[in-house]
Amino acid sequence: MAFWSSTSVFTSKVPRKILFMFTLSLSVTYLFYSLMSCYNSLQFPLQENYVYQGRLVTEETTFVTLREKLYSTSSGEYTASRSTAAASTARDHAGAEQQGAAEWIRTQASPTRSAAAASYRTTALEREHQEFSTTDSELRVNSTSDYGEKKLPQAIIIGVKKGGTRALLEALRVHPDVRAVGNEPHFFDRNYEKGLDWYRDLMPSTLEGQITMEKTPSYFVTNHAPKRIHSMARDIKLIIVVRNPVTRAISDYTQTLSKKPEIPTFEVLAFKNRTLGLIDASWSALRIGIYALHLESWMQYFPLSQMHFVSGERLIVDPAGEMAKVQDFLGLKRIVTDKHFYFNKTKGFPCLKKPEDSSTPRCLGKSKGRTHPKIDPDVIRRLHKFYKPFNMMFYQMTGQNFEWELQEDGESRGSQDS
């Protein structure tokens, strides 16, 4: 009773307007803090998402601008006309000779060799595997990238060993729309059991419009490689760098000799019986050069329109001309031109440089440009005679004349390694 009496006294002394304003201010203050609490809970996720999206847009825009800058500074004078390969017809009298040569190489029995050559032969394959095998970590060194996604290759340099494949790959890597693995994956000949996911993981990341590539020259002479590559991608583009098979064989031997000085001489390995003039085509250095035999396997799975043949000789004397054809074949803008090459007289090879850069041109490693050992001219002559029918078959199959018969005297004088 006392409480209600005191309250009535208080309300009677305080004006009702002041009491109303006081109550209203308390209500507004409570509402304000409630709204602030809700706002803070909603604000931070939205702000974080905004910053993330802005970062993505900024990075993508920056990279596209960089690619446009590369085009504008490197393209030079671009001509869209494609160079057409000059088709040549083989000599009429060579038909029977070619057919006989093909039959001979397919039915050749195991050779009888000298003791030194036989001893070398038993370990040659094992050595070759050790020389060119690479670990997973080594493969991934040159396939690290920051943007895009990893894809299976759209183009592969499949051959040939000692033909100039490394020079071609390095020139292609100058192009901003080409991303390639530096080391040779050997997926379709040695690592196929590891699966396509393993293979894809080796590839560098690419953006839209860029081409993923790799090179493994041993694919060209691996029997099951055509079928395996076809099962991965039927529309893949294949590049084959070919070279005078006699020069290529000597270059192959020179590379092995630099690592194994104790091997028999080239002349000993090249013949079953030198007195009778019997060439040993089972020796890998010689067998690789029978291009028509290996190409026949690839043509069972791929049309010629998906293959491009690069002349190893022209790649040295006219690298820009050969690169123009390769870029056309790959559907690329002609970015890599003569401004990117400088001929090194000491090595006997062109070196790469940036057109706007005055620094020292970048040449291939010490393993390139070795001087070939001097070979008996009679051996050179016999090898040219041996390869001639196979070369004619290859010219017919590709529609290109590489004119290797005009180079018969060059090897005996000592050429450069490739």
C-alpha positions as CSV (number, residue, x, y, z in Angstrom):
1,M,0.0,0.0,0.0
2,A,2.9,2.3,0.8
3,F,4.6,1.4,-2.6
4,W,1.6,2.5,-4.7
5,S,1.2,5.6,-2.7
6,S,4.8,6.6,-3.3
7,T,4.5,5.8,-7.0
8,S,1.5,8.0,-7.4
9,V,3.3,10.8,-5.7
10,F,6.3,10.4,-8.1
11,T,4.1,10.4,-11.2
12,S,2.2,13.4,-10.0
13,K,5.3,15.4,-9.6
14,V,7.0,14.4,-13.0
15,P,5.4,15.7,-16.2
16,R,4.0,13.0,-18.4
17,K,5.9,14.3,-21.5
18,I,9.3,13.9,-19.9
19,L,8.4,10.4,-18.8
20,F,7.3,9.6,-22.3
21,M,10.5,10.9,-23.9
22,F,12.7,9.0,-21.4
23,T,10.9,5.7,-22.2
24,L,11.2,6.4,-26.0
25,S,14.9,7.1,-25.8
26,L,15.5,3.8,-23.9
27,S,13.5,1.9,-26.6
28,V,15.5,3.5,-29.5
29,T,18.8,2.8,-27.8
30,Y,17.9,-0.9,-27.4
31,L,16.8,-1.1,-31.0
32,F,20.0,0.6,-32.2
33,Y,22.3,-2.0,-30.4
34,S,20.1,-4.8,-31.7
35,L,20.5,-3.7,-35.3
36,M,24.3,-3.2,-34.9
37,S,24.6,-6.8,-33.6
38,C,22.7,-8.2,-36.6
39,Y,24.7,-6.0,-39.1
40,N,28.1,-7.2,-37.8
41,S,27.1,-10.8,-38.2
42,L,26.1,-10.2,-41.8
43,Q,28.9,-7.8,-42.8
44,F,32.1,-9.9,-42.6
45,P,31.2,-12.8,-44.9
46,L,30.0,-10.5,-47.6
47,Q,33.1,-8.4,-47.3
48,E,35.4,-11.4,-47.5
49,N,33.5,-12.7,-50.6
50,Y,33.8,-9.3,-52.2
51,V,37.6,-9.2,-51.7
52,Y,38.0,-12.7,-53.0
53,Q,36.1,-12.0,-56.2
54,G,38.0,-8.8,-56.7
55,R,41.3,-10.6,-56.4
56,L,40.3,-13.1,-59.0
57,V,39.2,-10.5,-61.5
58,T,42.4,-8.5,-60.9
59,E,44.7,-11.5,-61.5
60,E,42.9,-12.7,-64.6
61,T,42.8,-9.1,-66.1
62,T,46.5,-8.7,-65.3
63,F,47.5,-12.0,-67.0
64,V,45.4,-11.3,-70.1
65,T,47.0,-7.8,-70.4
66,L,50.4,-9.5,-70.1
67,R,49.6,-11.9,-72.9
68,E,48.4,-9.0,-75.1
69,K,51.7,-7.2,-74.4
70,L,53.7,-10.3,-75.4
71,Y,51.8,-10.5,-78.7
72,S,52.3,-6.8,-79.4
73,T,56.0,-6.8,-78.7
74,S,56.9,-10.2,-80.3
75,S,54.6,-10.6,-83.3
76,G,56.4,-8.4,-85.7
77,E,55.1,-8.7,-89.2
78,Y,52.6,-11.5,-89.2
79,T,51.5,-13.2,-92.4
80,A,48.7,-15.7,-92.4
81,S,49.7,-17.5,-95.5
82,R,50.7,-21.1,-94.9
83,S,53.8,-22.6,-96.5
84,T,52.8,-25.6,-98.6
85,A,55.1,-28.6,-98.6
86,A,56.5,-29.4,-102.0
87,A,55.3,-32.8,-102.9
88,S,57.7,-35.0,-104.9
89,T,57.3,-38.3,-106.7
90,A,59.8,-41.1,-106.3
91,R,61.7,-42.4,-109.2
92,D,59.8,-44.9,-111.3
93,H,62.6,-47.5,-111.2
94,A,62.7,-47.5,-107.4
95,G,59.4,-49.3,-106.8
96,A,60.8,-52.9,-107.0
97,E,63.8,-51.9,-105.0
98,Q,61.7,-50.4,-102.2
99,Q,59.4,-53.4,-102.0
100,G,62.4,-55.7,-101.7
101,A,64.0,-53.5,-99.1
102,A,60.8,-53.5,-97.0
103,E,60.5,-57.3,-97.2
104,W,64.2,-57.7,-96.3
105,I,64.0,-55.5,-93.2
106,R,60.9,-57.4,-91.9
107,T,62.3,-60.9,-92.3
108,Q,65.9,-60.2,-91.3
109,A,67.2,-62.8,-88.8
110,S,69.3,-62.1,-85.7
111,P,72.8,-61.0,-86.8
112,T,76.1,-62.8,-86.2
113,R,78.5,-60.2,-84.8
114,S,82.0,-59.8,-83.5
115,A,82.7,-60.5,-79.8
116,A,83.2,-56.8,-79.0
117,A,80.0,-55.8,-80.8
118,A,78.0,-58.6,-79.2
119,S,79.2,-57.7,-75.7
120,Y,78.2,-54.1,-76.3
121,R,74.8,-55.2,-77.8
122,T,73.8,-57.2,-74.6
123,T,73.8,-54.0,-72.5
124,A,72.8,-51.4,-75.0
125,L,69.1,-51.3,-74.2
126,E,69.7,-51.2,-70.5
127,R,72.1,-48.3,-70.9
128,E,69.7,-46.4,-73.1
129,H,67.0,-46.8,-70.5
130,Q,69.3,-45.5,-67.8
131,E,70.4,-42.5,-69.9
132,F,67.0,-41.3,-70.7
133,S,64.8,-42.3,-67.7
134,T,63.6,-39.6,-65.4
135,T,62.1,-39.6,-62.0
136,D,58.7,-38.1,-61.1
137,S,60.3,-35.3,-59.2
138,E,62.6,-34.4,-62.1
139,L,59.6,-34.3,-64.5
140,R,57.6,-32.0,-62.2
141,V,60.5,-29.4,-62.0
142,N,59.6,-27.9,-65.3
143,S,55.8,-28.3,-65.1
144,T,55.1,-26.0,-62.2
145,S,52.7,-23.1,-63.1
146,D,50.5,-20.6,-61.4
147,Y,47.4,-20.2,-63.6
148,G,44.9,-22.3,-65.5
149,E,44.3,-26.0,-65.4
150,K,46.3,-29.1,-66.2
151,K,45.3,-30.8,-69.4
152,L,46.5,-33.8,-71.5
153,P,48.6,-32.7,-74.4
154,Q,47.0,-31.5,-77.6
155,A,50.3,-32.0,-79.5
156,I,53.3,-34.2,-79.1
157,I,56.8,-34.2,-80.6
158,I,57.1,-38.0,-81.1
159,G,60.5,-38.2,-82.8
160,V,63.1,-38.7,-83.8
161,K,66.0,-39.2,-81.4
162,K,69.0,-37.0,-82.4
163,G,66.9,-35.3,-85.1
164,G,66.6,-31.8,-83.4
165,T,63.6,-32.3,-81.2
166,R,65.1,-30.4,-78.2
167,A,65.9,-27.4,-80.4
168,L,62.3,-27.4,-81.8
169,L,60.7,-27.7,-78.3
170,E,62.8,-24.8,-76.9
171,A,61.8,-22.6,-79.8
172,L,58.2,-23.5,-79.4
173,R,58.3,-22.7,-75.7
174,V,59.1,-19.1,-76.6
175,H,55.6,-18.8,-78.0
176,P,53.2,-17.4,-75.3
177,D,50.5,-19.8,-76.3
178,V,52.6,-23.0,-75.9
179,R,53.1,-24.7,-72.5
180,A,55.4,-27.7,-72.6
181,V,57.0,-30.1,-70.2
182,G,60.8,-29.6,-70.2
183,N,61.8,-33.2,-69.5
184,E,60.7,-36.2,-71.5
185,P,57.8,-38.0,-69.7
186,H,58.2,-41.3,-71.6
187,F,54.6,-42.1,-70.7
188,F,53.6,-44.1,-73.7
189,D,56.6,-46.3,-73.7
190,R,57.8,-46.7,-70.1
191,N,55.3,-45.2,-67.7
192,Y,52.0,-46.2,-69.2
193,E,51.0,-48.3,-66.2
194,K,51.0,-45.1,-64.1
195,G,47.8,-44.0,-65.8
196,L,46.5,-40.8,-67.4
197,D,46.1,-39.0,-64.1
198,W,49.8,-39.3,-63.5
199,Y,50.5,-38.1,-67.0
200,R,48.2,-35.1,-66.8
201,D,49.7,-34.1,-63.5
202,L,53.1,-33.7,-65.2
203,M,51.7,-31.1,-67.6
204,P,52.0,-27.4,-67.0
205,S,48.7,-25.5,-66.4
206,T,47.3,-23.7,-69.4
207,L,44.7,-20.9,-70.0
208,E,42.1,-20.9,-72.7
209,G,43.7,-20.8,-76.1
210,Q,47.1,-22.2,-75.0
211,I,48.4,-25.6,-76.2
212,T,49.8,-28.2,-73.9
213,M,52.8,-30.1,-75.4
214,E,55.5,-32.7,-74.6
215,K,58.3,-34.4,-76.5
216,T,59.5,-37.9,-76.2
217,P,61.5,-39.0,-79.4
218,S,61.4,-42.7,-78.6
219,Y,57.6,-42.8,-79.2
220,F,58.2,-42.8,-82.9
221,V,60.0,-46.2,-82.8
222,T,57.8,-47.7,-80.0
223,N,55.3,-50.3,-81.5
224,H,52.5,-49.7,-79.0
225,A,52.8,-45.9,-78.8
226,P,50.5,-45.1,-81.8
227,K,47.6,-47.2,-80.4
228,R,48.0,-45.8,-76.8
229,I,48.2,-42.1,-78.0
230,H,45.1,-42.7,-80.3
231,S,43.1,-44.1,-77.4
232,M,43.9,-40.9,-75.4
233,A,43.1,-38.4,-78.1
234,R,42.2,-39.2,-81.7
235,D,42.5,-35.7,-82.9
236,I,46.0,-35.0,-81.4
237,K,48.7,-33.4,-83.5
238,L,52.0,-35.2,-84.0
239,I,55.3,-33.6,-84.9
240,I,58.2,-35.6,-86.2
241,V,61.7,-34.1,-86.7
242,V,63.6,-36.2,-89.3
243,R,67.2,-35.9,-90.3
244,N,69.5,-37.7,-92.8
245,P,69.5,-41.2,-91.3
246,V,73.2,-41.6,-91.8
247,T,74.0,-38.3,-90.0
248,R,71.5,-39.2,-87.4
249,A,73.1,-42.6,-86.7
250,I,76.5,-41.1,-86.3
251,S,75.1,-38.4,-84.0
252,D,73.4,-41.2,-82.0
253,Y,76.7,-43.1,-81.8
254,T,78.6,-39.8,-80.8
255,Q,76.3,-39.3,-77.9
256,T,76.8,-42.8,-76.6
257,L,80.5,-42.6,-77.1
258,S,80.8,-39.5,-75.0
259,K,79.3,-41.5,-72.1
260,K,80.8,-44.9,-72.8
261,P,84.2,-44.4,-74.4
262,E,84.9,-48.2,-74.3
263,I,82.2,-49.1,-76.9
264,P,83.3,-50.6,-80.2
265,T,83.9,-48.3,-83.2
266,F,81.0,-47.2,-85.4
267,E,82.2,-49.3,-88.3
268,V,82.2,-52.5,-86.1
269,L,78.7,-51.9,-84.8
270,A,77.3,-50.9,-88.2
271,F,78.1,-54.2,-90.0
272,K,77.3,-57.9,-89.5
273,N,80.1,-58.7,-91.9
274,R,82.0,-55.7,-93.3
275,T,83.8,-57.8,-95.8
276,L,80.5,-58.9,-97.3
277,G,79.0,-55.5,-96.8
278,L,76.1,-56.8,-94.6
279,I,74.6,-53.9,-92.7
280,D,73.3,-54.7,-89.2
281,A,69.9,-53.0,-89.2
282,S,69.1,-54.5,-85.8
283,W,71.5,-52.0,-84.2
284,S,69.1,-49.3,-82.8
285,A,71.3,-46.4,-84.1
286,L,70.6,-47.7,-87.7
287,R,67.1,-49.0,-87.2
288,I,65.7,-45.7,-86.0
289,G,66.6,-44.2,-89.4
290,I,64.3,-46.5,-91.3
291,Y,61.6,-43.9,-91.1
292,A,59.2,-45.5,-93.5
293,L,59.0,-48.7,-91.4
294,H,58.0,-46.8,-88.3
295,L,55.7,-44.3,-90.0
296,E,53.7,-47.3,-91.4
297,S,52.6,-48.1,-87.8
298,W,51.5,-44.5,-87.1
299,M,49.5,-44.3,-90.3
300,Q,47.3,-47.2,-89.1
301,Y,45.9,-44.9,-86.5
302,F,46.4,-41.3,-87.7
303,P,46.0,-39.5,-91.0
304,L,48.8,-37.5,-92.5
305,S,46.8,-34.3,-91.9
306,Q,47.5,-34.8,-88.2
307,M,51.2,-35.2,-88.7
308,H,53.9,-32.6,-89.5
309,F,57.4,-33.5,-90.6
310,V,60.2,-31.0,-89.7
311,S,63.5,-31.2,-91.6
312,G,66.3,-31.4,-89.0
313,E,68.7,-29.9,-91.6
314,R,66.5,-26.9,-92.4
315,L,65.8,-26.4,-88.7
316,I,69.5,-25.5,-88.5
317,V,70.0,-23.4,-91.6
318,D,66.5,-21.7,-91.6
319,P,65.0,-22.1,-88.1
320,A,62.5,-19.3,-88.6
321,G,61.2,-20.9,-91.8
322,E,60.6,-24.3,-90.2
323,M,59.1,-22.6,-87.1
324,A,56.6,-20.8,-89.4
325,K,55.3,-24.1,-90.7
326,V,55.1,-25.6,-87.3
327,Q,53.2,-22.7,-85.9
328,D,50.8,-22.9,-88.8
329,F,50.3,-26.6,-88.2
330,L,49.5,-26.0,-84.6
331,G,47.1,-23.2,-85.4
332,L,49.2,-20.6,-83.7
333,K,50.0,-17.0,-84.6
334,R,53.5,-16.6,-86.0
335,I,55.1,-15.2,-83.0
336,V,58.5,-17.0,-83.2
337,T,60.3,-15.4,-86.2
338,D,63.9,-14.8,-87.4
339,K,64.2,-12.1,-84.7
340,H,64.4,-15.0,-82.1
341,F,67.4,-16.7,-83.6
342,Y,71.1,-16.1,-83.6
343,F,73.5,-18.6,-85.4
344,N,76.4,-19.8,-83.2
345,K,79.3,-20.5,-85.4
346,T,81.2,-22.4,-82.7
347,K,78.4,-24.9,-82.1
348,G,77.1,-24.8,-85.6
349,F,73.5,-24.3,-84.3
350,P,71.1,-21.4,-84.0
351,C,70.6,-20.0,-80.5
352,L,67.5,-18.4,-79.1
353,K,67.2,-14.8,-78.0
354,K,64.4,-12.3,-77.2
355,P,64.0,-9.7,-80.0
356,E,63.9,-6.8,-77.5
357,D,66.7,-8.2,-75.3
358,S,70.4,-7.4,-76.0
359,S,71.7,-10.1,-73.6
360,T,73.6,-13.1,-74.6
361,P,71.6,-15.6,-76.7
362,R,70.5,-18.8,-75.0
363,C,72.1,-21.9,-76.6
364,L,71.4,-25.6,-76.0
365,G,73.6,-27.4,-73.5
366,K,77.0,-29.0,-73.8
367,S,75.5,-32.2,-75.1
368,K,74.6,-30.4,-78.3
369,G,77.1,-29.5,-81.0
370,R,79.7,-32.3,-80.4
371,T,82.0,-32.9,-83.3
372,H,81.3,-36.3,-84.9
373,P,84.2,-38.8,-85.1
374,K,85.6,-39.3,-88.6
375,I,84.0,-42.3,-90.3
376,D,85.5,-44.3,-93.1
377,P,84.0,-42.8,-96.4
378,D,83.4,-46.3,-97.7
379,V,81.1,-47.0,-94.6
380,I,79.3,-43.7,-95.3
381,R,78.8,-44.7,-98.9
382,R,77.4,-48.2,-98.0
383,L,75.0,-46.7,-95.5
384,H,73.6,-44.2,-98.0
385,K,73.1,-47.1,-100.4
386,F,71.4,-49.1,-97.7
387,Y,69.0,-46.2,-96.7
388,K,68.2,-45.0,-100.2
389,P,65.2,-47.3,-100.9
390,F,63.7,-46.6,-97.5
391,N,64.2,-42.9,-98.0
392,M,62.3,-43.1,-101.3
393,M,59.5,-44.9,-99.6
394,F,59.4,-42.2,-96.9
395,Y,59.3,-39.4,-99.5
396,Q,56.3,-41.1,-101.1
397,M,54.5,-41.7,-97.8
398,T,54.9,-38.1,-96.6
399,G,54.8,-36.3,-100.0
400,Q,58.0,-34.5,-99.1
401,N,61.5,-34.8,-100.6
402,F,64.1,-34.2,-98.0
403,E,67.0,-34.5,-100.5
404,W,69.2,-36.6,-98.3
405,E,70.8,-38.2,-101.3
406,L,72.5,-34.8,-102.0
407,Q,74.4,-35.0,-98.7
408,E,76.3,-38.2,-99.2
409,D,79.8,-36.6,-98.8
410,G,79.1,-34.5,-95.7
411,E,79.3,-37.0,-92.9
412,S,82.8,-38.4,-93.6
413,R,84.2,-34.8,-93.2
414,G,82.9,-34.5,-89.6
415,S,79.5,-33.0,-88.8
416,Q,78.0,-31.5,-85.6
417,D,76.0,-33.4,-83.1
418,S,72.3,-32.5,-82.7
